[in-house]
């Protein structure tokens, strides 16, 4: 299983959970697994072209990714968070 940290702005989709366990051999499949359990979550994170939305950031084992292609393995950690904006 893969550990996933969920930002506060998406916890309304996860019933308030900030840490989840999910399965998938790629980031895209991991997001599919999460979306099957928490409908609407995937769409808030990636767009229709499977790119990470501009206001979101995803890190896999500490390295930032911008699409859903990266491969994952059991024990990996995925951090999803919303980028700060404003002025």
Secondary structure, 3 states (H helix, E strand, C coil): CEEEECCHHHCCCCCCCCEEEECCCEHHHHHHHHHHHCCCHHHHHECCCCEECCCEEEEECCEEECECCCECCCCCEEEEEECCCCC
